């Protein structure tokens, strides 16, 4: 086999494996949006991945949030709009569908960062371990979890478990943790989690849908007090600001020694599109918090559309918009790019394309876009004179 073709095939196969499970869903999937939250001024969306390995079919992975960073529910074509190169797709032409990630086969990864210092000893630490166990129990079989302990190791942390799917293995690793540390190098542990997630892509050997990772997150359980980390909070903020897409950091913060330390975690969560949970000493709320985080991670959406840009090997712009609640006329947008690349004609690719072709049939020369008389046609020509 030609070496270059072999490399190309290895790049495309992971994407195909992840998409095979649910592409047979009907284009009419979804229901009308449920009753909106009282104040949706802060709602929005974030595109965190665009995959065009089955071109002309493109997958766009989206996270939505309201003013409390909770996901928006029951999105469908009636309140999702999309553009390609500035032109709006017509939803009545059935050229895109929206599906919940929870129903699909792609996996997500999470890193649990657990404070094992003596300030956590007793009820707080026991509650943190129970919550971590609940987080693991609530994940989908294909999702992966890693565990980092903030301890007295020379680096300020230990990787207790690398990314793992097996529930039993993860549970045993949790059981080995004890609150015996003399100090908490919180920022060093978070920096390690960021490095772990940044280097945890699917890789060229990810040939199954369970190994295809579409997002990563960090969950911190700590009292929020940092003690002598080599990395400062400003260093972390700089790293976060330079990332193409921040890895969401969810903070479950509680303290017996001072509320001011909790602000460190609050600031980090806010700057990564994560969420901050203030527990105080209501330790039973920790388990409810991790259940909420799992709900957020599993409530992402996947928009699949058929592109009509000729194969040219170039990147092209797209935008996805949300009108929420339906009929409100209020839209929020986020943008991304896709590549118009011709995938190799492998049997897996052709089979996946055939399934998507039935859901999103070719318009055979007709336009997928809405017709606007002020941007196309005689009125547009008159305005340009």
C-alpha positions as CSV (number, residue, x, y, z in Angstrom):
1,X,0.0,0.0,0.0
2,X,1.2,3.5,-0.8
3,X,2.8,5.0,2.4
4,X,0.9,8.3,2.1
5,X,-2.4,6.6,1.6
6,X,-1.7,4.4,4.6
7,X,-1.2,7.4,6.8
8,X,-4.4,9.0,5.5
9,X,-6.4,5.9,6.2
10,X,-5.1,5.7,9.8
11,X,-6.2,9.3,10.3
12,X,-9.7,8.7,9.0
13,X,-10.6,5.4,10.6
14,X,-10.9,6.7,14.3
15,X,-13.4,9.2,13.1
16,X,-15.4,6.6,11.3
17,X,-15.5,4.2,14.2
18,X,-17.1,6.8,16.4
19,X,-19.8,7.8,14.0
20,X,-21.1,4.4,12.9
21,X,-23.3,3.7,16.0
22,X,-26.1,6.3,15.6
23,X,-26.0,7.7,12.1
24,X,-29.1,5.7,11.3
25,X,-31.3,8.0,13.5
26,X,-34.1,9.6,11.5
27,X,-33.8,13.3,10.5
28,X,-36.9,14.1,12.5
29,X,-35.3,13.4,15.8
30,X,-36.1,15.7,18.7
31,X,-38.9,17.5,20.4
32,X,-39.9,21.1,20.9
33,X,-37.9,22.9,23.6
34,X,-39.2,22.7,27.1
35,X,-40.1,25.6,29.3
36,X,-37.1,27.9,29.5
37,X,-35.4,29.1,32.6
38,X,-36.7,32.4,34.0
39,X,-33.7,34.4,32.8
40,X,-31.8,33.2,29.7
41,X,-29.7,36.3,29.2
42,X,-26.5,34.3,29.8
43,X,-27.3,31.2,27.7
44,X,-25.0,30.3,24.8
45,X,-23.1,27.5,23.1
46,X,-19.5,26.4,22.5
47,X,-18.3,24.4,19.5
48,X,-15.5,22.2,20.9
49,X,-14.9,19.9,17.9
50,X,-15.6,19.7,14.2
51,X,-15.0,16.4,12.4
52,X,-15.2,16.0,8.6
53,X,-13.8,12.5,8.2
54,X,-16.9,11.4,6.3
55,X,-17.0,14.4,4.0
56,X,-19.3,15.7,2.6
57,X,-20.9,14.9,5.9
58,X,-19.6,17.0,8.8
59,X,-20.1,16.5,12.6
60,X,-20.1,19.5,14.9
61,X,-19.8,18.8,18.7
62,X,-21.6,21.5,20.8
63,X,-21.9,22.3,24.5
64,X,-24.8,24.5,25.5
65,X,-25.3,26.4,28.8
66,X,-27.7,28.8,30.5
67,X,-26.8,31.5,33.0
68,X,-26.1,28.9,35.6
69,X,-23.9,26.8,33.2
70,X,-26.6,24.1,33.0
71,X,-27.2,22.5,29.6
72,X,-30.1,23.5,27.4
73,X,-32.6,20.7,27.0
74,X,-34.4,19.2,23.9
75,X,-32.8,21.2,21.2
76,X,-34.0,20.4,17.7
77,X,-34.0,21.8,14.1
78,X,-36.6,24.4,15.1
79,X,-34.2,26.2,17.4
80,X,-30.9,25.3,15.8
81,X,-29.6,27.2,12.8
82,X,-26.4,26.9,10.9
83,X,-24.3,28.7,8.3
84,X,-21.6,27.7,5.9
85,X,-19.3,30.5,4.6
86,X,-21.9,33.0,5.8
87,X,-24.9,31.5,4.1
88,X,-27.9,30.1,6.1
89,X,-29.1,26.5,5.7
90,X,-32.8,26.1,5.1
91,X,-34.1,23.7,7.9
92,X,-36.9,22.6,5.6
93,X,-34.5,21.1,3.2
94,X,-33.4,18.4,5.7
95,X,-29.7,18.9,5.3
96,X,-28.8,18.8,8.9
97,X,-29.9,17.0,12.1
98,X,-29.2,17.5,15.8
99,X,-28.6,14.5,18.2
100,X,-27.7,14.2,21.9
101,X,-24.2,12.9,22.5
102,X,-25.6,10.7,25.2
103,X,-27.2,8.5,22.6
104,X,-24.1,8.1,20.5
105,X,-21.0,6.0,20.7
106,X,-18.2,8.7,21.1
107,X,-16.5,8.7,24.5
108,X,-15.5,11.5,26.8
109,X,-12.6,11.7,29.3
110,X,-12.5,13.2,32.8
111,X,-9.8,13.6,35.3
112,X,-10.7,13.5,39.0
113,X,-8.3,15.6,41.0
114,X,-8.7,14.7,44.7
115,X,-7.2,16.6,47.6
116,X,-5.6,14.1,50.1
117,X,-4.2,16.6,52.6
118,X,-4.9,16.4,56.3
119,X,-7.2,19.4,56.1
120,X,-9.6,17.1,54.3
121,X,-9.4,14.4,56.9
122,X,-12.7,12.9,58.3
123,X,-16.1,13.7,56.9
124,X,-15.0,15.9,54.0
125,X,-12.6,13.3,52.6
126,X,-15.1,10.5,53.1
127,X,-17.7,12.5,51.3
128,X,-15.3,13.3,48.5
129,X,-14.4,9.7,47.9
130,X,-18.1,8.7,47.9
131,X,-18.8,11.5,45.3
132,X,-15.9,10.3,43.2
133,X,-17.2,6.8,43.3
134,X,-20.7,8.0,42.3
135,X,-19.1,10.0,39.4
136,X,-17.5,6.8,38.1
137,X,-20.7,4.7,38.6
138,X,-22.7,7.3,36.6
139,X,-20.4,7.4,33.5
140,X,-21.3,5.5,30.3
141,X,-19.4,2.3,29.6
142,X,-17.2,3.9,26.9
143,X,-16.3,7.0,28.9
144,X,-12.9,7.1,30.6
145,X,-11.8,8.5,34.0
146,X,-8.3,9.2,35.3
147,X,-7.5,10.0,39.0
148,X,-4.9,12.4,40.3
149,X,-4.2,12.7,44.1
150,X,-2.8,15.9,45.6
151,X,-0.3,14.5,48.0
152,X,3.3,14.8,49.4
153,X,4.9,13.4,46.2
154,X,7.9,15.5,45.1
155,X,5.8,16.9,42.3
156,X,2.9,17.6,44.5
157,X,0.6,15.0,43.0
158,X,0.4,11.3,42.0
159,X,-1.3,9.8,39.0
160,X,-3.3,7.2,40.8
161,X,-5.0,5.9,37.6
162,X,-4.4,6.8,34.0
163,X,-7.5,6.9,31.8
164,X,-9.6,3.8,32.5
165,X,-13.0,2.5,31.5
166,X,-13.4,-0.3,34.0
167,X,-15.6,0.5,37.0
168,X,-14.0,-2.0,39.3
169,X,-10.4,-0.9,38.6
170,X,-11.2,2.7,39.2
171,X,-13.1,1.9,42.4
172,X,-10.0,0.0,43.7
173,X,-7.8,2.9,43.0
174,X,-10.1,5.2,44.9
175,X,-10.0,2.9,47.9
176,X,-6.2,3.3,48.2
177,X,-6.4,7.0,48.9
178,X,-6.0,8.4,52.4
179,X,-6.0,12.0,53.7
180,X,-2.4,12.1,55.1
181,X,-0.7,14.9,53.1
182,X,1.0,17.7,54.8
183,X,0.3,20.3,52.1
184,X,-1.9,20.8,49.0
185,X,-0.1,21.9,45.8
186,X,-3.4,22.5,44.1
187,X,-2.2,24.4,41.0
188,X,0.5,21.8,40.3
189,X,-2.2,19.1,40.4
190,X,-4.5,21.0,38.1
191,X,-1.6,21.7,35.7
192,X,-0.9,18.0,35.6
193,X,-4.6,17.2,34.8
194,X,-4.5,19.8,32.0
195,X,-1.4,18.1,30.5
196,X,-3.0,14.7,30.9
197,X,-6.1,15.7,29.0
198,X,-4.2,17.7,26.4
199,X,-2.1,14.6,25.5
200,X,-5.0,12.2,25.5
201,X,-6.3,12.3,21.9
202,X,-7.7,9.2,20.3
203,X,-4.4,8.5,18.5
204,X,-3.8,6.7,15.3
205,X,-4.6,3.3,16.8
206,X,-8.1,4.2,18.1
207,X,-9.9,1.9,15.8
208,X,-13.1,1.5,17.8
209,X,-15.8,4.0,18.7
210,X,-15.1,3.5,22.4
211,X,-11.5,4.9,21.9
212,X,-12.6,8.0,20.0
213,X,-12.5,10.9,22.4
214,X,-14.5,14.0,21.7
215,X,-14.0,16.0,24.9
216,X,-12.1,16.1,28.2
217,X,-12.9,17.7,31.5
218,X,-11.3,18.1,35.0
219,X,-13.2,17.7,38.3
220,X,-11.5,19.0,41.4
221,X,-12.5,18.1,44.9
222,X,-10.6,20.2,47.3
223,X,-10.8,22.9,50.0
224,X,-9.2,25.2,47.5
225,X,-6.1,26.2,49.5
226,X,-2.8,26.0,47.5
227,X,0.5,25.6,49.3
228,X,3.7,26.3,47.5
229,X,2.9,25.0,44.0
230,X,5.6,25.4,41.4
231,X,2.8,26.7,39.1
232,X,0.9,29.8,40.2
233,X,-2.7,30.7,39.6
234,X,-1.7,33.4,37.1
235,X,0.4,30.7,35.3
236,X,-2.7,28.5,35.0
237,X,-4.8,31.5,33.8
238,X,-2.2,32.2,31.1
239,X,-2.3,28.6,30.0
240,X,-6.1,28.6,29.9
241,X,-6.2,31.8,27.9
242,X,-3.8,30.4,25.2
243,X,-5.7,27.2,24.7
244,X,-7.6,26.9,21.5
245,X,-10.5,25.6,23.5
246,X,-10.3,25.5,27.4
247,X,-10.7,22.2,29.1
248,X,-13.7,22.7,31.4
249,X,-12.8,22.6,35.1
250,X,-15.5,21.8,37.5
251,X,-14.7,22.7,41.1
252,X,-16.4,21.1,44.1
253,X,-15.1,23.4,46.8
254,X,-15.5,23.1,50.6
255,X,-13.3,24.2,53.5
256,X,-13.0,24.0,57.2
257,X,-10.2,26.5,57.4
258,X,-11.3,29.6,55.4
259,X,-13.8,30.6,52.7
260,X,-11.3,32.9,50.9
261,X,-9.4,29.9,49.5
262,X,-12.5,28.8,47.6
263,X,-12.2,31.8,45.3
264,X,-9.2,30.2,43.6
265,X,-11.3,27.4,42.3
266,X,-14.2,29.6,41.4
267,X,-11.9,31.8,39.2
268,X,-10.4,28.8,37.4
269,X,-13.8,27.3,36.7
270,X,-15.2,30.5,35.4
271,X,-12.3,30.9,32.9
272,X,-12.6,27.4,31.5
273,X,-16.4,27.3,30.8
274,X,-16.7,24.9,33.8
275,X,-18.9,25.2,36.8
276,X,-18.2,26.0,40.5
277,X,-20.0,24.2,43.3
278,X,-19.7,25.8,46.7
279,X,-20.4,23.1,49.3
280,X,-19.5,24.8,52.6
281,X,-20.0,21.9,55.1
282,X,-23.1,20.4,53.5
283,X,-21.2,17.4,52.5
284,X,-24.2,15.5,51.2
285,X,-24.3,18.0,48.4
286,X,-21.0,16.7,46.9
287,X,-22.6,13.6,45.5
288,X,-25.4,15.7,43.9
289,X,-22.8,17.9,42.4
290,X,-20.9,15.1,40.6
291,X,-24.2,13.8,39.3
292,X,-24.9,17.3,37.9
293,X,-21.4,17.3,36.3
294,X,-22.1,13.9,34.6
295,X,-25.4,15.3,33.3
296,X,-23.5,18.3,31.8
297,X,-20.9,16.0,30.1
298,X,-23.6,13.8,28.7
299,X,-25.9,16.6,27.5
300,X,-23.7,17.8,24.6
301,X,-25.1,17.8,21.1
302,X,-23.9,16.6,17.8
303,X,-25.0,18.5,14.7
304,X,-24.5,16.6,11.5
305,X,-24.8,18.4,8.1
306,X,-24.2,17.8,4.5
307,X,-21.7,20.2,3.0
308,X,-21.9,21.4,-0.6
309,X,-18.4,23.0,-0.8
310,X,-16.4,21.2,-3.5
311,X,-13.4,19.2,-2.3
312,X,-10.5,21.6,-2.3
313,X,-8.4,20.6,0.8
314,X,-9.1,24.0,2.3
315,X,-10.7,25.1,5.6
316,X,-14.1,26.7,5.4
317,X,-16.1,28.6,8.0
318,X,-19.3,27.5,9.7
319,X,-21.5,28.9,12.4
320,X,-24.1,27.3,14.6
321,X,-26.8,29.4,16.3
322,X,-29.4,28.6,19.0
323,X,-32.7,30.4,19.3
324,X,-33.8,29.6,22.9
325,X,-36.7,29.3,23.8
326,X,-38.1,28.5,20.4
327,X,-39.8,31.5,18.8
328,X,-38.1,34.1,21.0
329,X,-36.1,35.6,18.2
330,X,-33.0,35.7,20.4
331,X,-30.0,33.9,18.8
332,X,-26.5,33.0,20.1
333,X,-23.8,31.9,17.7
334,X,-20.4,30.2,17.8
335,X,-18.2,29.5,14.9
336,X,-15.7,26.9,13.7
337,X,-14.1,25.5,10.5
338,X,-14.3,22.3,8.6
339,X,-12.0,20.9,5.9
340,X,-13.3,19.9,2.5
341,X,-11.2,16.7,2.2
342,X,-12.0,13.6,0.2
343,X,-11.8,10.6,2.4
344,X,-10.3,7.3,1.1
345,X,-12.9,4.9,-0.4
346,X,-12.6,2.3,2.4
347,X,-15.6,0.0,3.0
348,X,-16.2,1.4,6.5
349,X,-16.3,5.0,5.1
350,X,-18.5,4.1,2.2
351,X,-21.0,2.3,4.4
352,X,-21.1,5.2,6.9
353,X,-21.6,7.7,4.0
354,X,-24.4,5.5,2.5
355,X,-26.3,5.6,5.8
356,X,-25.9,9.4,6.1
357,X,-26.9,9.8,2.5
358,X,-30.3,8.3,3.3
359,X,-30.8,10.7,6.2
360,X,-29.4,13.8,4.5
361,X,-30.1,13.1,0.8
362,X,-28.3,15.0,-1.9
363,X,-30.3,17.9,-3.3
364,X,-29.1,17.1,-6.8
365,X,-28.0,20.6,-7.8
366,X,-30.6,22.5,-5.7
367,X,-29.3,24.9,-3.1
368,X,-29.4,23.9,0.6
369,X,-29.5,27.6,1.6
370,X,-32.4,29.9,2.5
371,X,-33.2,32.3,-0.3
372,X,-33.0,36.0,0.8
373,X,-34.1,38.5,-1.8
374,X,-31.7,41.1,-0.3
375,X,-28.6,38.9,-0.7
376,X,-29.5,37.0,-3.8
377,X,-31.6,37.8,-6.9
378,X,-32.9,41.1,-8.4
379,X,-33.1,43.1,-5.1
380,X,-29.5,42.2,-4.2
381,X,-28.4,43.3,-7.6
382,X,-30.3,46.6,-7.3
383,X,-28.8,47.3,-3.9
384,X,-25.3,46.7,-5.2
385,X,-25.7,49.5,-7.9
